[in-house]
Amino acid sequence: EKILSSPVIVNYKVFFTSYVPASSSTSACAPPAGNSRAYLVSLVDGNAVGDLNGDDELDENDRFATLTQTGIAPDTKILIEDATNPTICLGTECVSAVVPVDEDGNPEACASDFECLSQNIFGRYQRVMRGSWSTDVEQ
């Protein structure tokens, strides 16, 4: 497994990709394709920042998600076109970095491990709205 791209650091969390070559090739003339993984770890200690597999334990398996695309993953991009919905993209795989909630405020299940990993970057991301703060004039 090799790290081939620069990390993205957000909120004391490090997001980066790695390449895991395939163990064998089906063609004698072509190299094995391999897969990529996306990692999200704490900047402070390198541990997982969220429970991806839902076993109520933070362990080494919660630090990465295997990507669906084969080969070497491109650089990570964080797109903030809408301030309330940042998006994480690795090549053609783009997912929201916001934890979606249902009408009762409960978090909805992730569609993939990569989506769960990306949601842990910001967590319950909420934009500060003007109606939520006030100022006092000093006399």
C-alpha positions in Angstrom: 0.0 0.0 0.0 1.4 3.4 -1.0 0.4 7.0 -0.4 0.7 8.8 -3.7 -1.1 12.2 -3.2 -1.0 15.1 -0.8 -3.4 15.0 2.2 -6.2 17.5 2.9 -6.3 18.7 6.6 -9.6 20.0 7.9 -10.8 20.4 11.5 -7.7 18.5 12.9 -8.5 15.6 10.6 -6.2 14.3 7.8 -7.9 13.0 4.6 -5.7 11.2 2.1 -5.8 8.3 -0.4 -3.6 5.2 -0.9 -3.1 2.7 -3.6 -3.2 -1.1 -3.0 -1.8 -3.0 -6.0 -3.6 -6.2 -7.0 -1.8 -9.4 -6.1 -2.0 -10.8 -9.7 -2.9 -9.8 -13.2 -5.1 -11.6 -15.7 -3.0 -10.4 -18.6 0.7 -11.1 -19.1 1.0 -7.7 -20.9 -0.8 -5.5 -18.5 0.0 -4.5 -14.9 -2.6 -5.4 -12.2 -5.1 -2.6 -11.7 -5.4 -2.5 -7.9 -7.7 -0.4 -5.8 -7.6 2.7 -3.8 -8.6 3.6 -0.2 -9.6 6.8 1.3 -8.3 7.5 4.9 -9.6 9.9 7.5 -7.6 10.0 10.7 -7.0 12.3 13.6 -4.2 14.8 13.1 -3.3 14.5 16.8 -2.8 10.7 17.1 -3.6 9.0 13.7 -6.6 7.2 15.1 -10.0 6.8 13.4 -12.5 9.7 13.9 -15.7 7.8 13.4 -17.2 4.3 13.7 -17.6 3.3 10.0 -18.5 -0.3 10.5 -21.0 0.4 13.3 -19.5 -2.0 15.9 -19.4 0.7 18.6 -15.5 0.5 18.6 -13.0 2.9 17.0 -10.3 0.6 15.6 -8.0 0.5 12.6 -10.8 -0.7 10.3 -12.6 2.6 10.9 -9.8 4.6 9.4 -10.4 3.9 5.7 -13.0 3.1 3.1 -12.2 1.1 -0.1 -13.1 3.2 -3.1 -15.2 1.7 -6.0 -12.9 3.1 -8.7 -9.9 0.9 -9.7 -6.4 2.1 -10.1 -4.7 5.1 -8.5 -7.2 7.6 -7.0 -6.7 11.3 -8.0 -6.1 14.1 -5.5 -8.9 14.8 -3.0 -11.1 17.9 -3.7 -13.4 19.6 -1.2 -16.1 21.6 -3.1 -18.0 24.2 -1.2 -20.4 25.6 -3.9 -23.2 25.7 -1.3 -22.0 26.8 2.2 -24.4 24.4 3.9 -23.4 21.3 1.8 -19.7 20.8 1.2 -18.8 17.9 -1.1 -15.8 15.6 -1.1 -14.7 14.3 -4.5 -12.1 11.7 -5.4 -12.2 11.5 -9.2 -15.7 10.6 -10.2 -16.8 9.6 -6.7 -18.4 12.6 -5.0 -20.4 12.5 -1.8 -21.8 15.1 0.6 -19.7 15.8 3.7 -22.8 16.7 5.7 -24.6 14.1 8.0 -28.1 14.0 6.6 -30.9 13.8 9.2 -34.6 12.8 8.9 -37.5 14.9 10.0 -37.0 13.8 13.7 -33.3 14.9 13.6 -31.9 11.4 13.6 -28.9 10.7 11.3 -29.7 8.8 8.1 -27.7 5.7 7.1 -24.8 6.1 4.8 -25.0 4.7 1.2 -21.3 3.7 1.2 -18.2 3.5 3.5 -16.8 6.5 1.5 -19.9 8.5 2.3 -19.6 7.7 6.0 -15.9 8.6 6.0 -16.6 11.9 4.3 -19.4 12.8 6.7 -16.9 12.5 9.5 -14.8 15.4 8.2 -17.3 18.0 9.2 -19.8 16.0 11.3 -23.1 17.8 11.8 -22.0 20.8 9.7 -24.3 23.8 10.3 -23.7 27.2 8.9 -24.0 30.1 11.3 -27.1 32.1 10.4 -27.5 35.8 11.2 -30.6 35.1 13.2 -28.6 33.0 15.7 -26.4 35.8 17.1 -26.7 39.3 18.3 -24.4 42.2 19.3 -24.6 44.5 22.2 -23.5 48.2 22.1 -21.2 49.2 24.8 -22.2 52.4 26.7 
